Amino acid sequence: MQDLNKQVTVAKMPAVAVVILNWNGKYFLKKFLPPLLASTYNNMQVIVADNASTDGSVLWLKEKFPAIEIIINPVNEGFAKGYNTALKQVDADYFILLNSDVEVTPGWIEPIVNIMEADKKIAACQPKILDEKNKQYFEYAGACGGFIDVLGYPFARGRVLEKIEKDNKQYDDAVPCFWASGAALFVRANVYKTLGGLDEYFFAHQEEIDLCWRMQLMGYKIYVQPASVVYHVGGGTLPQGNSKKTYLNYRNNLIMLYKNTAWQSIVWKMPLRLLLDVVAAYKGLFSGDAGYFFAIAKAHIHFVQWLLFYKKKSLFVLPINKILTGKYNGSILWNFYLRKRKTFSEIINVT
C-alpha cells in the first residue's frame, strides 16, 4: 500500500527534464553530476546534450552513467541552437536548462516547481545563484534575479556591472524579475516551444534575457525563488575578459534591445547606446586592452549586418503586455559611476 501511494504521488508531480548542454565539460560533469543525480525530486530525468565535444565527454558518460540519456549534436551549435535542437527531442512539463559548471543542492527543484505550479502565468524562474568558488557571494550570471535598465543593460539582485555582493540573505524573498539566468533556467516547456525557444542568431550570451523579455511581452511572468540554491563556477566555457565573450555580449545586447523595444523609444535609445559603447571601447583601448576595443567594433559591424540581412530570421512577438516587471527606468551606468551607487538595493528597491 505504501508503494502504491508513492506511485500516485509521483504521478501527480509535473515531469521535469534537466538538460545539460555540454561542450568539452567532462571535468565539470565528473564533479557536478553526482549531486545532481542525488536530487530529491522524484519525477525527474537528466539529459546531456553534447555539442560536438572533443574531450571524451560522451564516451565517459556512456561508461560511468549509462542510464543518462545523451543527445548528440553533430556540430557545436552554441548555447541557443544547441538547446533548441536538444529540447525538440525532450518531452516534459518543465525544462531546466542547467550549465555543466553548476553544483545543485538537495531539494533545489521542489521550491521552483511549487511556485510555478501555484501561478500558471510564471513562465520562467531561477534559483539563487552563488559563486561556487566563494559560496558566501552571489555569482555574476544571474545572482538573485535579473533586471534591466532603460538602455538595455542587464543587472541583478546581488550584482551590478562588475560589483558582486555578499549574500547576507538580503534578497531571500521570491519576487518577479525581468529575466532568469540561463545557468539554471526553469521554463514551461509549452511556452518555450510556443515562442520558438532561444533566438539561434545569438549563439551564446543574453539569449535567455531575450527569451524572458519575449515571455513578458506575451503576458507571462519571470520569477526568482531563493529557497532554491545552486552554485555556479562561471566562465567555464568563456572566461570574463575573453574577447569573444565581449563581442557576443555587446552584439547580442544591441540586437535584443532593438527587437523588443517599440520604435518610439528605439529611435533615441539606440543612438545613445551606440555612443556609450564607443566610449567603453575607447576606455578599454586607452587602458591597454585593444582586444576589448576591437570586440566592440566587431559587435557594431555585425549588429548592422543583422539589421540589413538577418533581422527577418529573428524571433519577434507582438506585445500583449507593455508593463514589464523588473525594468528600471533609470540608468545603472549613471548610478554606478556618477552617483557611486554600486549595489542593487542602493539603485532600486523592488519588493
C-alpha positions in Angstrom: 0.0 0.0 0.0 2.8 2.4 0.8 4.5 1.8 -2.6 1.1 2.4 -4.4 0.7 5.7 -2.5 4.2 6.7 -3.6 3.4 5.9 -7.2 0.3 8.0 -7.1 2.2 10.9 -5.6 4.9 10.8 -8.2 2.3 10.6 -11.0 0.9 13.9 -9.8 4.2 15.6 -9.9 5.0 17.5 -13.1 7.6 15.9 -15.3 10.9 17.8 -15.1 13.7 17.3 -17.6 17.1 18.6 -16.5 19.1 19.2 -19.7 22.8 20.0 -19.6 24.3 21.4 -22.7 27.9 20.1 -22.8 30.9 21.2 -24.7 34.2 19.8 -23.6 32.9 19.8 -20.0 34.0 16.4 -18.8 35.7 17.9 -15.8 32.5 19.6 -14.7 30.4 16.6 -15.4 32.6 14.5 -13.2 32.3 17.0 -10.4 28.7 18.0 -10.5 26.7 15.1 -12.0 26.7 13.1 -8.7 25.0 15.8 -6.6 22.5 16.4 -9.5 21.6 12.7 -9.6 21.1 12.8 -5.9 18.3 15.4 -6.3 15.2 14.6 -4.3 12.6 15.4 -6.9 11.1 12.1 -8.0 9.7 12.8 -11.5 13.0 14.0 -13.0 15.1 12.8 -15.9 18.6 14.0 -16.6 19.7 14.5 -20.2 23.1 15.6 -21.5 23.0 17.3 -24.9 26.5 17.2 -26.3 27.7 20.0 -28.6 30.3 18.0 -30.6 32.8 17.7 -27.6 36.3 16.6 -28.3 37.4 15.8 -24.7 35.8 12.3 -24.5 32.8 13.5 -22.6 30.3 11.3 -24.4 32.4 8.1 -24.0 33.0 8.8 -20.3 29.2 9.4 -19.8 28.3 6.1 -21.5 30.8 4.2 -19.3 30.1 5.9 -16.0 26.4 6.8 -16.3 24.8 4.5 -18.8 21.3 5.4 -17.6 21.7 9.1 -18.6 20.1 9.9 -21.9 22.6 11.6 -24.3 21.6 13.7 -27.3 24.4 14.3 -29.7 24.5 17.5 -31.8 26.9 16.9 -34.8 28.5 20.3 -34.5 28.9 23.0 -31.8 25.7 24.9 -32.3 26.3 27.3 -29.4 24.0 27.7 -26.4 20.9 28.9 -28.2 20.7 26.5 -31.1 22.2 23.7 -29.2 19.4 23.8 -26.6 16.7 24.3 -29.3 17.9 21.2 -31.2 18.0 19.2 -28.0 14.7 20.3 -26.5 12.8 19.4 -29.6 13.6 15.8 -28.6 12.5 16.1 -25.0 9.0 15.6 -23.6 8.4 17.1 -20.1 6.2 19.7 -18.4 9.2 21.8 -17.3 12.7 22.1 -18.9 15.6 23.0 -16.6 18.5 24.4 -18.7 21.4 23.7 -16.5 25.0 24.7 -17.1 27.6 21.9 -16.7 29.5 24.0 -14.2 26.6 24.3 -11.7 26.5 22.5 -8.4 23.0 21.9 -7.2 21.9 21.4 -3.6 19.4 19.0 -2.1 15.8 20.0 -2.7 16.7 22.6 -5.3 13.9 21.7 -7.8 10.8 21.5 -5.5 10.6 25.2 -4.4 10.6 26.4 -8.0 8.2 23.8 -9.4 5.9 24.6 -6.4 5.8 28.4 -7.2 5.3 27.8 -10.9 2.5 25.3 -10.3 0.8 27.8 -7.9 0.9 30.5 -10.6 0.5 29.3 -14.2 1.5 32.7 -15.6 5.1 32.2 -14.4 6.9 31.0 -17.5 10.5 31.0 -16.2 12.2 31.0 -12.8 15.7 30.8 -11.5 17.2 29.8 -8.1 19.5 31.9 -6.0 22.9 31.5 -7.8 26.0 31.7 -5.6 29.7 31.6 -6.5 31.0 28.0 -6.4 34.5 29.3 -5.6 33.3 31.6 -2.8 30.0 30.4 -1.6 29.2 33.5 0.6 28.9 35.6 -2.5 26.5 35.9 -5.4 27.6 34.8 -8.8 27.7 37.1 -11.8 25.4 35.2 -14.1 22.0 35.9 -12.5 22.8 36.3 -8.8 19.3 36.5 -7.2 17.1 37.5 -10.2 17.8 39.5 -13.3 16.7 43.1 -14.0 17.4 45.6 -16.9 17.8 49.3 -17.1 16.2 51.8 -19.6 19.1 51.4 -22.1 19.1 47.6 -22.0 22.0 47.0 -19.6 21.3 43.9 -17.5 22.0 43.7 -13.8 20.8 41.5 -10.9 19.9 41.5 -7.3 23.3 40.9 -5.9 25.3 42.0 -9.0 25.6 45.5 -10.7 28.1 45.6 -13.5 31.2 44.0 -12.1 30.3 44.6 -8.4 29.3 41.3 -6.7 27.6 41.5 -3.3 27.9 39.1 -0.4 24.9 37.0 0.3 23.6 38.2 3.7 20.1 36.9 3.0 19.1 40.4 1.9 17.4 39.1 -1.2 15.8 35.9 0.1 12.2 36.7 -0.9 10.7 35.2 -4.0 9.9 38.1 -6.4 9.1 38.8 -10.0 12.1 39.9 -12.0 12.9 40.8 -15.6 15.0 37.8 -16.6 16.1 34.5 -15.2 19.6 33.2 -15.6 20.5 30.7 -18.3 22.9 29.0 -15.8 19.9 27.3 -14.1 16.8 28.2 -16.1 13.4 26.6 -15.3 10.9 27.1 -18.1 7.5 25.8 -19.0 8.0 23.5 -21.9 4.9 24.6 -23.8 5.7 28.3 -23.5 9.3 27.7 -24.6 8.1 25.8 -27.7 5.3 28.3 -28.5 7.9 31.2 -28.5 10.3 29.2 -30.7 12.8 28.8 -27.9 16.0 30.8 -27.9 17.0 33.1 -30.7 19.6 31.0 -32.5 21.3 34.0 -34.1 22.6 34.9 -30.6 24.8 31.7 -30.5 25.6 32.4 -26.8 25.1 35.2 -24.2 22.0 37.1 -23.3 19.7 34.8 -25.3 17.9 33.9 -22.0 17.3 37.6 -21.4 15.8 37.9 -24.9 13.6 34.9 -24.2 12.4 36.2 -20.9 11.7 39.6 -22.5 9.6 38.0 -25.2 7.8 36.0 -22.5 6.9 39.2 -20.6 5.7 40.8 -23.8 3.4 37.8 -24.2 1.9 38.4 -20.7 3.9 35.9 -18.7 5.9 36.4 -15.5 9.5 35.8 -14.7 10.5 34.9 -11.1 13.4 34.2 -8.8 12.9 31.7 -6.0 15.8 31.9 -3.5 14.5 29.0 -1.5 16.3 27.0 -4.2 20.1 27.5 -4.2 22.8 26.5 -6.7 26.5 27.3 -7.0 27.9 28.4 -10.4 31.6 28.2 -11.3 31.1 30.9 -14.1 33.2 31.4 -17.1 33.5 27.6 -17.6 33.4 28.0 -21.4 34.4 31.6 -22.0 36.0 33.4 -19.0 35.3 37.1 -18.2 37.5 39.3 -20.3 37.6 37.0 -23.2 37.3 39.0 -26.5 34.7 36.6 -28.0 32.5 36.9 -24.9 32.8 40.7 -25.0 31.8 40.7 -28.7 28.8 38.4 -28.2 27.6 40.4 -25.2 27.7 43.7 -27.0 26.3 42.4 -30.3 23.5 40.4 -28.7 22.5 43.1 -26.3 22.1 45.6 -29.2 20.0 43.1 -31.1 17.9 42.3 -28.1 17.2 46.0 -27.4 16.2 46.6 -31.0 14.0 43.5 -31.2 12.0 44.1 -28.1 11.7 47.9 -27.9 8.9 50.0 -29.5 10.1 52.2 -32.4 9.1 55.4 -30.5 11.8 54.5 -27.9 14.3 52.8 -30.1 14.9 56.0 -32.1 16.6 57.7 -29.2 17.8 54.6 -27.2 19.8 53.1 -30.0 22.0 56.1 -30.8 22.7 56.7 -27.2 23.6 53.0 -26.6 25.9 53.0 -29.6 27.6 56.2 -28.3 28.1 54.6 -24.8 29.5 51.5 -26.4 32.1 53.7 -28.3 33.0 55.4 -25.0 33.5 51.9 -23.4 35.6 50.8 -26.4 38.0 53.7 -26.2 38.2 53.4 -22.4 39.4 49.9 -23.0 41.8 50.9 -25.7 43.4 53.7 -23.6 43.7 51.4 -20.7 45.8 49.0 -22.8 43.0 46.5 -23.8 43.0 46.6 -27.6 41.1 43.3 -27.7 38.2 44.9 -25.9 38.1 47.8 -28.3 38.1 45.6 -31.4 35.5 43.3 -29.9 33.0 46.2 -29.5 33.9 47.5 -33.0 33.2 44.0 -34.4 29.9 43.8 -32.5 28.7 47.1 -34.0 29.6 46.0 -37.5 27.8 42.7 -37.1 24.8 44.4 -35.5 24.4 46.5 -38.7 24.8 43.3 -40.7 22.0 41.8 -38.7 19.8 44.8 -39.3 20.4 44.6 -43.1 20.4 40.8 -43.7 19.3 38.7 -40.8 16.6 40.6 -38.9 13.7 38.7 -40.5 15.1 35.4 -39.2 15.0 36.5 -35.6 12.2 35.7 -33.2 9.8 38.6 -32.6 6.5 38.8 -30.7 3.6 41.2 -30.9 3.3 42.6 -27.4 0.3 41.8 -25.3 1.8 43.2 -22.2 3.5 46.6 -22.2 4.2 47.0 -18.5 7.3 44.9 -17.8 8.3 43.8 -14.3 11.9 44.3 -13.4 12.6 47.1 -15.8 14.4 50.0 -14.2 13.6 53.3 -15.9 16.9 54.8 -14.9 20.5 54.2 -15.9 22.7 51.8 -13.9 25.8 53.5 -15.5 24.7 56.9 -14.2 24.1 55.4 -10.7 27.2 53.2 -10.6 29.8 55.7 -12.0 28.5 59.1 -11.1 26.3 58.6 -8.1 28.6 55.8 -6.7 25.6 53.5 -6.0 27.1 50.1 -6.6 24.7 47.6 -5.1 21.2 46.6 -6.2 19.5 47.9 -3.1 21.1 51.3 -3.5 19.8 51.7 -7.0 16.4 50.1 -7.0 14.0 48.9 -4.3 11.7 46.1 -5.6 9.7 44.1 -3.1 
